[in-house]
């Protein structure tokens, strides 16, 4: 969720560029090969993320899209594709 009523910046970044930046951020934070970061990849099972990794990823992805992401809103996100959908929804690519 976007905190304190802040609104996403519509139209500042094409969807493909945002996706590339999000995928690169995930690969970097989780220290995995970029080719492993696919829409169907599961953070815990496929990419080996633990709770600390996921917390760091939330912060890093929030910085990537310039939003503060609420932890409780993303607890059900299990795959890279779900994360992309969530971020694109708030970013309005």
Secondary structure, DSSP 4 states (H G I P E B T S, - for coil): -BGGG----TTSS-HHHHHHHHHHHHHHHHT--GGG--TT-BTTTTT---HHHHHHHHHHHHHHHT-PBPHHHHTT--BHHHHHHHHHHHHT-
